[in-house]
Amino acid sequence: AALASGTGFANGLAAAANRKCLPFISGTLWFVSGHESSGWQTAQWRRELTQQKAIGFDLLWLVNAQALLNTQEFSLHQLLDLCSEMGFKAILDTGSTHDWHSRLNVKEEIAACTKNIRAINERVAGHSAFHSWYIPHEIYMCWGPMNDYIRELYPALVTTCKKAANRPVSVSPFFILDRTKVFGDFRFNEPAEYRAYWADLIKRSGLNIVMLQDSGEHFAYVTIEQRRPFFDAMSRACKDSGAQLWGNVEVAEMNIPSIEEYVKRYGRVHHATVKDMPWRAVPMDRLKQKLDLAASYSGRLISWGYKEYCRPALGPAAKDWYRNYLQYRTAND
């Protein structure tokens, strides 16, 4: 027992020595939705940010921020004022059209995003809480017409963002692990190809921050060792191109034990088409491993899934997750 304990301690020290940042989430993606937070005022946002601050968050990653631009009850400027008061910084998105990936009309997409960027610039460009821009056109790797589209879109949006408000510009790409096309006719590329593709795209576009999604296909059966080669590849791509790597450690996953079980239950179809998928907040033991992996490669950790699955207001399961994460954060601070 003593030997095992000593080995565990040594492994813990080794893991800590290899980290680029502490294994804590510093902020969450927050989609401003018409039926929820776009109608909030100061009291609701203050309560939410207070809960986030208690578990160590200090960054609010807003998507659909434009929904707050023209509201009279509570504006984007007021939210940034509150962020500044409470010690938060904010990432603001450029917006996108809902079907950009199917239309592939780059001129129209640039025009739509430029309108959003200029509106944000008019309202909050110089605000002290405005940390960075986010381009929400998320990709893995692209080929053919889609690649031509992205290679024109990303540089144009980066240039427009920096002219409007000279802040860093970020993206949050993903990787896929489906080698046998269970989820559709998607091309799989090895990590070395992933590195080369992203090094070129980051440099071409002038991107500053890459927030790598860590979940592959978002399933509970995805292992740390399946994720590691893609973190390594993106880390190298960022070094090659002069960008920062952040980890997007997702705190929600589909609770399926294996790819075989998925096929048995649902067939060889994309998971987005499956109704009543068993989503859950990532259990703490598993989350710790994900945080350690991302912290080994990333300068900062952010997350998707907290708003949807982990806020105390969502119910008993979310309260349990929040309490467990708070205990983890407090014990390791």
Buried (B, 14 or more C-beta within 10 A) or exposed (E): EEEEEEEEEEEEEEBEEEBBBBBBBBBBBBBBEEEEBBBBEEEBBBEBBEBBEEBBBBBBBBBBBBBBBEBEEBBBBBBBBBBBEBEBBBBBBBBBBEEBBEEBBBEEBBEBBBEBBBBBBEBBBEBEBBBBBBBBBBBBBBEEEEBEBBBBBBBBBBEBBBEBBEBBBBBBBBBBBBEEEBBEEEEBBEBEEBBBBBBBBBBBBBBBBBBBBBBBBBBBBBEEEEBBBBBBBBBBBBEBBEBBBBBBBBBBBBBBEEBEEBBEEBEEEEBEEBEEBEBBBBEBEEBBBBBBBBBBBBEBBBBBBBBBBBBBEBEEEBBBBBEBBBEBBEEEE
